[in-house]
Amino acid sequence: MFRLDNLTIEVELGDLTKQKVDVLCNPANSLMYMGGGAAGALKRAGGEEIEREALKHAPVPVGKAIATTAGKLQARWVVHAPTMERPAMPTTGETVYLATKAALDCAEQAGAESIVLPGMGTGVGGVPFEGAAEAMIKALKEFSPVAKSLKEIVLCDLNEEMVDAWARALR
């Protein structure tokens, strides 16, 4: 457990789709198709309605995010924050930073108190775990002084290397 201003940051090895929070973050593509990785897992666990609602907002540029229903998931919303323009596109640490920042801002605007973020851009986007962790923690540090409703951020991934990279970046 880590503290940044008024935020509690937890780092967890686990399944994004099983988390009980206000917001689950989908590291999306701008077209809002939920095929593989975290997006596919969220759609399989939460239902097709998540993708159907997200598609109504497409395209969503990198650096922006939208909130949709969470379907059958144990969350109020799924926040879709693009790390890439098209599905399965390579991405960068900069887009991971922009997507993380957009996800936090969107969750805050929705009035959420808690959010779970997986390793952004580390799947098909190809961002190395260390680079993704540094970009995400940079966004968290910039966001923490202005956070109002958000109190708890859970960094949760199925990959132990991602979890270790977050822990190092927070130290």
KOLGU-734255 format. One record per atom (N, C-alpha, C): residue number from 1; residue in one letter; z, y, x. Coordinates in Angstrom, 1 decimal, decimal comma. Each point is the difference from the previous one (the first is absolute). Layout:
BEGIN
ATOM  NUM  A  Z  Y  X
...
This chain:
BEGIN
ATOM  1  M  0,0  -1,2  0,9
ATOM  1  M  0,0  1,2  -0,9
ATOM  1  M  0,0  1,2  0,9
ATOM  2  F  -0,9  1,0  -0,3
ATOM  2  F  -0,1  1,2  0,7
ATOM  2  F  0,2  1,2  -1,0
ATOM  3  R  0,3  1,2  0,6
ATOM  3  R  0,1  1,2  -0,8
ATOM  3  R  -0,9  1,0  0,6
ATOM  4  L  -0,7  0,7  -1,0
ATOM  4  L  -0,8  1,2  0,4
ATOM  4  L  0,4  1,1  -1,0
ATOM  5  D  0,7  1,0  0,3
ATOM  5  D  0,5  1,0  -0,9
ATOM  5  D  0,6  -0,7  -1,2
ATOM  6  N  -0,5  0,2  -1,2
ATOM  6  N  0,6  -0,6  -1,2
ATOM  6  N  -0,6  -1,4  -0,4
ATOM  7  L  -0,9  -0,5  0,9
ATOM  7  L  -0,7  -1,3  -0,3
ATOM  7  L  0,7  -1,1  0,7
ATOM  8  T  0,1  -1,1  -0,7
ATOM  8  T  0,4  -1,3  0,6
ATOM  8  T  -1,2  -0,8  0,2
ATOM  9  I  -0,2  -0,5  1,2
ATOM  9  I  -1,2  -0,8  0,4
ATOM  9  I  0,4  -1,4  0,3
ATOM  10  E  -0,5  -0,9  -0,7
ATOM  10  E  0,3  -1,5  0,2
ATOM  10  E  -1,3  -0,6  0,6
ATOM  11  V  0,1  -0,9  0,9
ATOM  11  V  -1,1  -0,7  0,6
ATOM  11  V  0,2  -1,5  -0,3
ATOM  12  E  -0,9  -0,6  -0,7
ATOM  12  E  0,1  -1,4  -0,5
ATOM  12  E  -1,2  -0,8  0,2
ATOM  13  L  0,3  -1,3  0,4
ATOM  13  L  -1,1  -1,0  0,0
ATOM  13  L  0,0  -0,6  -1,4
ATOM  14  G  -1,1  0,1  -0,7
ATOM  14  G  0,0  -0,5  -1,4
ATOM  14  G  -1,3  0,3  -0,7
ATOM  15  D  0,0  -0,3  -1,3
ATOM  15  D  -1,1  0,0  -0,9
ATOM  15  D  0,0  1,3  -0,8
ATOM  16  L  -0,9  0,9  0,2
ATOM  16  L  -0,1  1,3  -0,7
ATOM  16  L  0,0  -0,2  -1,5
ATOM  17  T  -0,6  -1,1  -0,5
ATOM  17  T  -0,1  -0,2  -1,5
ATOM  17  T  1,3  -0,4  -0,6
ATOM  18  K  1,0  -0,4  0,8
ATOM  18  K  1,3  -0,4  -0,6
ATOM  18  K  1,1  1,0  0,1
ATOM  19  Q  -0,4  1,2  0,4
ATOM  19  Q  1,0  1,1  0,2
ATOM  19  Q  0,3  0,7  -1,3
ATOM  20  K  1,3  0,3  -0,2
ATOM  20  K  0,5  0,7  -1,2
ATOM  20  K  0,3  1,5  0,3
ATOM  21  V  -1,0  0,8  -0,2
ATOM  21  V  0,0  1,4  0,3
ATOM  21  V  -0,7  0,8  -1,1
ATOM  22  D  0,0  1,3  0,2
ATOM  22  D  -0,8  0,9  -0,9
ATOM  22  D  -1,5  -0,1  0,3
ATOM  23  V  -0,4  0,0  1,3
ATOM  23  V  -1,4  0,0  0,4
ATOM  23  V  -0,3  -1,0  1,0
ATOM  24  L  -1,1  -0,7  -0,2
ATOM  24  L  -0,6  -0,9  1,0
ATOM  24  L  -1,2  0,7  0,5
ATOM  25  C  -0,2  0,1  1,3
ATOM  25  C  -1,2  0,7  0,6
ATOM  25  C  -1,1  -1,0  0,3
ATOM  26  N  -1,2  0,3  -0,5
ATOM  26  N  -1,2  -0,8  0,3
ATOM  26  N  -0,8  0,8  1,0
ATOM  27  P  -0,1  -0,5  1,3
ATOM  27  P  -0,9  0,6  0,9
ATOM  27  P  -1,5  -0,3  -0,4
ATOM  28  A  -0,5  0,9  -0,8
ATOM  28  A  -1,2  -0,2  -0,7
ATOM  28  A  -1,3  0,4  0,8
ATOM  29  N  -1,1  -0,2  -0,7
ATOM  29  N  -1,3  0,7  0,4
ATOM  29  N  -0,3  1,0  -1,1
ATOM  30  S  -0,8  1,0  0,4
ATOM  30  S  -0,3  1,1  -0,9
ATOM  30  S  -0,7  -0,4  -1,3
ATOM  31  L  -0,6  -1,2  0,0
ATOM  31  L  -0,7  -0,4  -1,2
ATOM  31  L  1,0  -0,7  -1,0
ATOM  32  M  1,2  -0,3  0,5
ATOM  32  M  1,1  -0,6  -0,8
ATOM  32  M  -0,2  -1,5  -0,4
ATOM  33  Y  -0,9  -0,6  0,7
ATOM  33  Y  -0,2  -1,5  -0,2
ATOM  33  Y  1,2  -0,7  0,7
ATOM  34  M  0,6  -0,9  -0,7
ATOM  34  M  1,2  -0,7  0,5
ATOM  34  M  -0,4  -1,5  0,3
ATOM  35  G  -0,6  -0,2  1,2
ATOM  35  G  -0,5  -1,3  0,4
ATOM  35  G  1,0  -0,8  0,8
ATOM  36  G  0,1  0,3  1,3
ATOM  36  G  0,8  -0,8  0,9
ATOM  36  G  1,3  0,7  0,4
ATOM  37  G  0,7  -0,6  0,9
ATOM  37  G  1,2  0,6  0,6
ATOM  37  G  1,1  0,3  -1,0
ATOM  38  A  0,7  1,1  0,2
ATOM  38  A  1,0  0,5  -0,9
ATOM  38  A  -0,5  0,3  -1,4
ATOM  39  A  -1,2  0,6  0,0
ATOM  39  A  -0,6  0,4  -1,3
ATOM  39  A  -0,2  -1,3  -0,9
ATOM  40  G  -0,6  -1,0  0,6
ATOM  40  G  -0,3  -1,3  -0,7
ATOM  40  G  1,3  -0,6  -0,4
ATOM  41  A  1,0  0,0  0,8
ATOM  41  A  1,3  -0,6  -0,3
ATOM  41  A  0,7  0,8  -1,2
ATOM  42  L  -0,1  1,3  0,0
ATOM  42  L  0,5  0,8  -1,1
ATOM  42  L  -0,7  -0,3  -1,3
ATOM  43  K  -1,3  -0,1  0,1
ATOM  43  K  -0,8  -0,3  -1,2
ATOM  43  K  0,3  -1,4  -0,6
ATOM  44  R  0,1  -1,0  0,9
ATOM  44  R  0,3  -1,4  -0,4
ATOM  44  R  1,4  -0,1  -0,7
ATOM  45  A  1,0  0,7  0,6
ATOM  45  A  1,3  -0,1  -0,5
ATOM  45  A  0,3  0,9  -1,2
ATOM  46  G  -0,7  1,2  0,0
ATOM  46  G  0,3  1,0  -1,1
ATOM  46  G  -1,0  0,0  -1,1
ATOM  47  G  -1,2  -0,6  0,2
ATOM  47  G  -1,0  0,0  -1,0
ATOM  47  G  -1,2  0,9  0,2
ATOM  48  E  -1,1  -0,4  -0,7
ATOM  48  E  -1,3  0,8  0,2
ATOM  48  E  0,2  1,4  -0,5
ATOM  49  E  0,9  0,3  -0,9
ATOM  49  E  0,1  1,3  -0,6
ATOM  49  E  0,3  1,1  1,1
ATOM  50  I  0,6  -0,4  1,1
ATOM  50  I  0,3  0,9  1,1
ATOM  50  I  -1,3  0,5  0,6
ATOM  51  E  -0,9  -0,9  0,3
ATOM  51  E  -1,4  0,4  0,5
ATOM  51  E  -0,8  0,7  -1,0
ATOM  52  R  0,0  -0,4  -1,3
ATOM  52  R  -0,7  0,7  -1,0
ATOM  52  R  0,4  1,4  -0,1
ATOM  53  E  1,3  0,3  0,0
ATOM  53  E  0,4  1,4  -0,1
ATOM  53  E  -0,3  0,8  1,3
ATOM  54  A  0,1  -0,7  1,2
ATOM  54  A  -0,3  0,7  1,2
ATOM  54  A  -1,5  0,4  0,1
ATOM  55  L  -0,9  -0,9  -0,5
ATOM  55  L  -1,4  0,3  0,0
ATOM  55  L  -0,4  1,2  -0,8
ATOM  56  K  0,8  0,3  -1,0
ATOM  56  K  -0,3  1,2  -0,8
ATOM  56  K  0,1  1,3  0,8
ATOM  57  H  0,7  0,0  1,2
ATOM  57  H  0,2  1,1  0,8
ATOM  57  H  -0,9  0,1  1,2
ATOM  58  A  -0,8  -1,1  0,2
ATOM  58  A  -0,8  0,0  1,2
ATOM  58  A  -1,2  1,0  0,0
ATOM  59  P  -0,4  0,5  1,1
ATOM  59  P  0,5  -0,3  1,3
ATOM  59  P  1,2  0,9  0,3
ATOM  60  V  1,0  -0,5  0,8
ATOM  60  V  1,2  0,7  0,4
ATOM  60  V  -0,2  0,2  1,5
ATOM  61  P  -0,1  1,2  0,5
ATOM  61  P  -0,2  0,2  1,4
ATOM  61  P  1,2  -0,4  0,9
ATOM  62  V  -0,2  -0,3  1,2
ATOM  62  V  1,1  -0,3  1,0
ATOM  62  V  0,7  1,3  0,1
ATOM  63  G  1,4  -0,1  -0,1
ATOM  63  G  0,8  1,2  0,0
ATOM  63  G  0,5  0,4  -1,3
ATOM  64  K  -0,5  -0,7  -1,1
ATOM  64  K  0,5  0,2  -1,4
ATOM  64  K  0,5  -1,4  -0,4
ATOM  65  A  0,8  0,0  -1,1
ATOM  65  A  0,5  -1,2  -0,6
ATOM  65  A  0,1  0,2  -1,5
ATOM  66  I  0,0  -1,2  -0,7
ATOM  66  I  0,2  0,1  -1,5
ATOM  66  I  1,0  -1,1  -0,3
ATOM  67  A  0,6  0,2  -1,2
ATOM  67  A  1,0  -1,0  -0,5
ATOM  67  A  -0,6  -0,6  -1,2
ATOM  68  T  0,2  -1,3  -0,1
ATOM  68  T  -0,4  -0,8  -1,2
ATOM  68  T  1,2  -0,8  -0,5
ATOM  69  T  -0,2  -0,7  -1,1
ATOM  69  T  0,9  -1,0  -0,5
ATOM  69  T  0,3  -1,0  1,1
ATOM  70  A  1,1  -0,7  0,0
ATOM  70  A  0,3  -1,1  0,9
ATOM  70  A  -0,1  -1,4  -0,7
ATOM  71  G  -0,6  0,1  -1,2
ATOM  71  G  -0,2  -1,3  -0,7
ATOM  71  G  1,2  -0,9  -0,1
ATOM  72  K  -0,1  -1,2  0,5
ATOM  72  K  1,2  -1,0  -0,1
ATOM  72  K  0,9  0,1  1,2
ATOM  73  L  -0,3  0,9  0,9
ATOM  73  L  0,9  0,2  1,2
ATOM  73  L  1,3  0,6  -0,4
ATOM  74  Q  1,0  -0,2  0,9
ATOM  74  Q  1,4  0,6  -0,3
ATOM  74  Q  0,1  1,4  0,6
ATOM  75  A  -1,0  0,8  -0,4
ATOM  75  A  0,0  1,4  0,4
ATOM  75  A  -0,5  0,8  -1,2
ATOM  76  R  0,1  1,3  0,1
ATOM  76  R  -0,5  0,9  -1,1
ATOM  76  R  -1,4  0,4  0,3
ATOM  77  W  -0,4  0,2  1,3
ATOM  77  W  -1,4  0,4  0,3
ATOM  77  W  -0,5  -0,8  1,2
ATOM  78  V  -1,3  0,0  0,1
ATOM  78  V  -0,6  -0,3  1,3
ATOM  78  V  -0,7  1,3  0,4
ATOM  79  V  0,3  0,4  1,2
ATOM  79  V  -0,7  1,2  0,6
ATOM  79  V  -1,1  -0,5  0,9
ATOM  80  H  -1,2  0,4  -0,3
ATOM  80  H  -1,2  -0,4  0,8
ATOM  80  H  -0,4  1,1  0,9
ATOM  81  A  0,2  -0,3  1,3
ATOM  81  A  -0,2  1,0  1,1
ATOM  81  A  -1,1  -0,5  0,9
ATOM  82  P  -1,2  0,5  -0,1
ATOM  82  P  -1,1  -0,5  0,8
ATOM  82  P  0,2  0,2  1,5
ATOM  83  T  -0,2  -1,1  0,8
ATOM  83  T  -0,1  0,1  1,4
ATOM  83  T  -1,4  -0,1  0,5
ATOM  84  M  -0,9  -0,2  -0,9
ATOM  84  M  -1,5  -0,2  0,3
ATOM  84  M  -0,8  0,4  -1,2
ATOM  85  E  -1,3  0,4  0,3
ATOM  85  E  -0,8  0,4  -1,1
ATOM  85  E  -0,6  -1,1  -0,8
ATOM  86  R  -0,4  -1,1  0,7
ATOM  86  R  -0,6  -1,1  -0,7
ATOM  86  R  0,8  -1,3  0,3
ATOM  87  P  -0,1  -1,0  -0,8
ATOM  87  P  0,8  -1,3  0,3
ATOM  87  P  -0,4  -0,5  1,4
ATOM  88  A  1,0  -0,5  0,6
ATOM  88  A  -0,1  -0,7  1,3
ATOM  88  A  -0,6  0,8  1,1
ATOM  89  M  0,2  1,3  0,0
ATOM  89  M  -0,5  0,9  1,0
ATOM  89  M  1,1  0,1  1,1
ATOM  90  P  -0,4  0,2  1,3
ATOM  90  P  1,0  0,2  1,0
ATOM  90  P  0,6  1,4  -0,2
ATOM  91  T  1,3  0,1  0,3
ATOM  91  T  0,7  1,3  -0,2
ATOM  91  T  0,7  0,4  1,3
ATOM  92  T  0,7  1,1  0,0
ATOM  92  T  0,7  0,5  1,2
ATOM  92  T  1,4  0,4  -0,3
ATOM  93  G  0,7  0,3  1,1
ATOM  93  G  1,4  0,5  -0,2
ATOM  93  G  0,1  1,2  -0,8
ATOM  94  E  -1,0  0,9  0,2
ATOM  94  E  0,0  1,3  -0,8
ATOM  94  E  -0,2  -0,3  -1,5
ATOM  95  T  -0,8  -0,9  -0,4
ATOM  95  T  -0,1  -0,3  -1,4
ATOM  95  T  1,2  -0,7  -0,6
ATOM  96  V  0,7  -0,8  0,9
ATOM  96  V  1,3  -0,6  -0,4
ATOM  96  V  1,0  1,1  -0,2
ATOM  97  Y  0,1  1,0  0,9
ATOM  97  Y  0,9  1,1  -0,2
ATOM  97  Y  -0,3  0,8  -1,3
ATOM  98  L  -1,3  0,3  -0,2
ATOM  98  L  -0,4  0,7  -1,3
ATOM  98  L  0,4  -0,8  -1,2
ATOM  99  A  -0,3  -1,3  0,0
ATOM  99  A  0,3  -0,8  -1,2
ATOM  99  A  1,5  -0,1  -0,2
ATOM  100  T  0,8  -0,1  1,0
ATOM  100  T  1,4  -0,1  -0,1
ATOM  100  T  0,6  1,3  -0,6
ATOM  101  K  -0,5  1,1  0,5
ATOM  101  K  0,4  1,3  -0,5
ATOM  101  K  -0,3  0,2  -1,4
ATOM  102  A  -1,2  -0,4  -0,4
ATOM  102  A  -0,5  0,1  -1,4
ATOM  102  A  0,8  -0,9  -0,9
ATOM  103  A  0,4  -1,2  0,4
ATOM  103  A  0,8  -1,0  -0,8
ATOM  103  A  1,3  0,6  -0,2
ATOM  104  L  0,7  0,6  1,0
ATOM  104  L  1,3  0,6  -0,2
ATOM  104  L  -0,1  1,2  -0,9
ATOM  105  D  -1,0  0,8  0,1
ATOM  105  D  -0,1  1,2  -0,8
ATOM  105  D  -0,2  -0,4  -1,5
ATOM  106  C  -0,9  -1,0  -0,2
ATOM  106  C  -0,3  -0,5  -1,4
ATOM  106  C  1,3  -0,6  -0,6
ATOM  107  A  0,7  -0,8  0,8
ATOM  107  A  1,3  -0,6  -0,6
ATOM  107  A  1,0  1,1  -0,3
ATOM  108  E  0,0  1,0  0,8
ATOM  108  E  1,0  1,1  -0,2
ATOM  108  E  -0,5  0,8  -1,3
ATOM  109  Q  -1,3  0,2  -0,2
ATOM  109  Q  -0,4  0,7  -1,2
ATOM  109  Q  0,2  -0,8  -1,3
ATOM  110  A  0,0  -1,3  0,2
ATOM  110  A  0,3  -0,9  -1,2
ATOM  110  A  1,5  0,0  -0,3
ATOM  111  G  0,9  0,5  0,9
ATOM  111  G  1,4  0,0  -0,2
ATOM  111  G  0,7  -1,3  0,5
ATOM  112  A  -0,7  -0,8  0,8
ATOM  112  A  0,5  -1,2  0,5
ATOM  112  A  1,2  0,2  0,9
ATOM  113  E  0,9  -1,0  0,0
ATOM  113  E  1,2  0,1  0,9
ATOM  113  E  -0,2  -1,0  1,2
ATOM  114  S  -0,9  -1,0  -0,2
ATOM  114  S  -0,2  -1,0  1,0
ATOM  114  S  -1,4  -0,5  0,1
ATOM  115  I  -0,5  -0,3  1,2
ATOM  115  I  -1,3  -0,4  0,3
ATOM  115  I  0,0  -1,1  1,0
ATOM  116  V  -1,0  -1,0  -0,1
ATOM  116  V  -0,2  -1,0  1,0
ATOM  116  V  -1,4  0,3  0,6
ATOM  117  L  0,0  0,1  1,3
ATOM  117  L  -1,3  0,1  0,7
ATOM  117  L  -0,2  -1,2  0,9
ATOM  118  P  -1,2  -0,6  -0,1
ATOM  118  P  -0,4  -1,1  0,9
ATOM  118  P  -0,6  0,6  1,3
ATOM  119  G  -0,3  -0,8  1,0
ATOM  119  G  -0,7  0,5  1,1
ATOM  119  G  -1,4  0,5  -0,4
ATOM  120  M  -0,1  1,3  0,0
ATOM  120  M  -1,2  0,7  -0,4
ATOM  120  M  -1,2  -0,1  1,0
ATOM  121  G  -1,1  -0,5  -0,4
ATOM  121  G  -1,2  -0,1  0,8
ATOM  121  G  0,0  -1,1  1,0
ATOM  122  T  1,0  -0,9  0,0
ATOM  122  T  0,1  -1,0  1,0
ATOM  122  T  -0,8  -1,3  -0,4
ATOM  123  G  -0,4  -0,2  -1,2
ATOM  123  G  -0,8  -1,1  -0,4
ATOM  123  G  -1,4  0,1  0,4
ATOM  124  V  -0,9  0,1  -1,0
ATOM  124  V  -1,5  0,1  0,3
ATOM  124  V  -0,3  1,4  0,7
ATOM  125  G  0,9  0,9  -0,1
ATOM  125  G  -0,2  1,3  0,7
ATOM  125  G  0,1  -0,1  1,5
ATOM  126  G  0,7  -1,0  0,5
ATOM  126  G  0,1  -0,3  1,4
ATOM  126  G  0,8  0,9  0,9
ATOM  127  V  0,9  0,8  -0,6
ATOM  127  V  0,9  0,9  0,8
ATOM  127  V  1,0  -0,9  0,6
ATOM  128  P  0,3  0,1  1,3
ATOM  128  P  1,0  -0,8  0,7
ATOM  128  P  1,4  0,4  -0,6
ATOM  129  F  0,9  -1,0  -0,1
ATOM  129  F  1,3  0,2  -0,6
ATOM  129  F  0,7  1,2  0,6
ATOM  130  E  0,0  0,1  1,3
ATOM  130  E  0,7  1,2  0,7
ATOM  130  E  -0,5  1,3  -0,5
ATOM  131  G  -1,4  0,1  -0,1
ATOM  131  G  -0,6  1,2  -0,4
ATOM  131  G  0,3  0,4  -1,4
ATOM  132  A  0,0  -1,1  -0,9
ATOM  132  A  0,3  0,2  -1,4
ATOM  132  A  1,4  0,5  -0,2
ATOM  133  A  1,0  -0,7  0,8
ATOM  133  A  1,4  0,4  -0,1
ATOM  133  A  0,2  1,4  0,4
ATOM  134  E  -0,6  0,4  1,1
ATOM  134  E  0,2  1,4  0,5
ATOM  134  E  -0,5  1,0  -1,0
ATOM  135  A  -1,2  -0,3  -0,6
ATOM  135  A  -0,6  1,0  -1,0
ATOM  135  A  0,8  0,0  -1,2
ATOM  136  M  0,5  -1,1  -0,5
ATOM  136  M  0,8  0,0  -1,2
ATOM  136  M  1,4  0,7  0,2
ATOM  137  I  0,6  -0,3  1,2
ATOM  137  I  1,3  0,7  0,2
ATOM  137  I  -0,1  1,5  0,2
ATOM  138  K  -1,1  0,4  0,6
ATOM  138  K  -0,3  1,4  0,2
ATOM  138  K  -0,1  0,7  -1,4
ATOM  139  A  -0,7  -0,7  -1,0
ATOM  139  A  -0,1  0,5  -1,4
ATOM  139  A  1,4  0,1  -0,6
ATOM  140  L  0,8  -1,1  0,2
ATOM  140  L  1,4  0,0  -0,6
ATOM  140  L  0,9  1,1  0,6
ATOM  141  K  -0,1  0,2  1,3
ATOM  141  K  0,8  1,1  0,6
ATOM  141  K  -0,4  1,4  -0,5
ATOM  142  E  -1,3  0,2  -0,2
ATOM  142  E  -0,4  1,3  -0,6
ATOM  142  E  0,3  0,1  -1,5
ATOM  143  F  0,1  -1,1  -0,7
ATOM  143  F  0,3  0,1  -1,4
ATOM  143  F  1,5  0,1  -0,3
ATOM  144  S  0,8  -0,6  0,9
ATOM  144  S  1,4  -0,1  -0,3
ATOM  144  S  0,8  1,3  -0,3
ATOM  145  P  -0,4  1,1  0,7
ATOM  145  P  0,8  1,3  -0,3
ATOM  145  P  -0,4  0,5  -1,4
ATOM  146  V  -1,1  -0,3  -0,6
ATOM  146  V  -0,5  0,5  -1,2
ATOM  146  V  0,2  -0,9  -1,2
ATOM  147  A  0,5  -1,2  0,3
ATOM  147  A  0,2  -1,0  -1,1
ATOM  147  A  1,0  0,5  -1,0
ATOM  148  K  -0,4  -0,2  -1,3
ATOM  148  K  0,9  0,4  -1,1
ATOM  148  K  0,5  -1,2  -0,7
ATOM  149  S  -0,9  -0,6  -0,8
ATOM  149  S  0,3  -1,2  -0,8
ATOM  149  S  0,1  -1,3  0,9
ATOM  150  L  -0,9  -0,1  0,9
ATOM  150  L  0,1  -1,3  0,8
ATOM  150  L  1,2  0,0  0,9
ATOM  151  K  0,7  -1,2  -0,1
ATOM  151  K  1,2  -0,2  0,8
ATOM  151  K  -0,1  -1,2  0,9
ATOM  152  E  -0,8  -1,0  -0,4
ATOM  152  E  -0,1  -1,3  0,7
ATOM  152  E  -1,4  -0,3  0,3
ATOM  153  I  -0,3  -0,3  1,2
ATOM  153  I  -1,3  -0,5  0,4
ATOM  153  I  0,2  -1,4  0,7
ATOM  154  V  -0,7  -1,0  -0,5
ATOM  154  V  0,0  -1,3  0,6
ATOM  154  V  -1,3  -0,3  0,6
ATOM  155  L  0,0  -0,2  1,3
ATOM  155  L  -1,2  -0,4  0,8
ATOM  155  L  0,1  -1,6  0,0
ATOM  156  C  -1,0  -0,6  -0,7
ATOM  156  C  0,1  -1,4  -0,3
ATOM  156  C  -1,4  -0,6  0,3
ATOM  157  D  0,0  -1,1  0,8
ATOM  157  D  -1,3  -0,6  0,4
ATOM  157  D  0,3  -1,5  0,2
ATOM  158  L  -1,0  -0,8  -0,2
ATOM  158  L  0,1  -1,5  0,2
ATOM  158  L  -0,2  -0,3  1,5
ATOM  159  N  -0,4  1,0  0,8
ATOM  159  N  -0,2  -0,3  1,4
ATOM  159  N  1,1  0,5  0,9
ATOM  160  E  0,7  -0,9  0,7
ATOM  160  E  1,1  0,4  0,8
ATOM  160  E  -0,3  1,0  1,1
ATOM  161  E  -1,2  0,0  0,5
ATOM  161  E  -0,4  1,0  1,0
ATOM  161  E  0,0  1,4  -0,6
ATOM  162  M  -0,4  0,1  -1,2
ATOM  162  M  0,0  1,3  -0,7
ATOM  162  M  1,4  0,5  -0,2
ATOM  163  V  0,9  -0,9  -0,4
ATOM  163  V  1,4  0,4  -0,2
ATOM  163  V  0,6  0,4  1,3
ATOM  164  D  -0,2  -0,7  1,1
ATOM  164  D  0,5  0,3  1,3
ATOM  164  D  -0,5  1,4  0,5
ATOM  165  A  -1,3  0,3  -0,3
ATOM  165  A  -0,6  1,2  0,4
ATOM  165  A  0,6  1,2  -0,7
ATOM  166  W  0,3  -0,2  -1,3
ATOM  166  W  0,8  1,1  -0,8
ATOM  166  W  1,3  0,3  0,6
ATOM  167  A  0,8  -1,1  0,3
ATOM  167  A  1,3  0,1  0,5
ATOM  167  A  0,0  0,7  1,4
ATOM  168  R  -1,0  -0,3  0,8
ATOM  168  R  -0,1  0,7  1,3
ATOM  168  R  -0,3  1,5  -0,2
ATOM  169  A  -1,0  0,3  -0,9
ATOM  169  A  -0,4  1,4  -0,3
ATOM  169  A  1,2  0,8  -0,6
ATOM  170  L  0,9  -0,6  -0,7
ATOM  170  L  1,1  0,7  -0,6
ATOM  170  L  1,1  0,3  1,0
ATOM  171  R  0,1  -0,8  1,1
ATOM  171  R  1,1  0,2  1,0
ATOM  171  R  -0,2  1,1  0,8
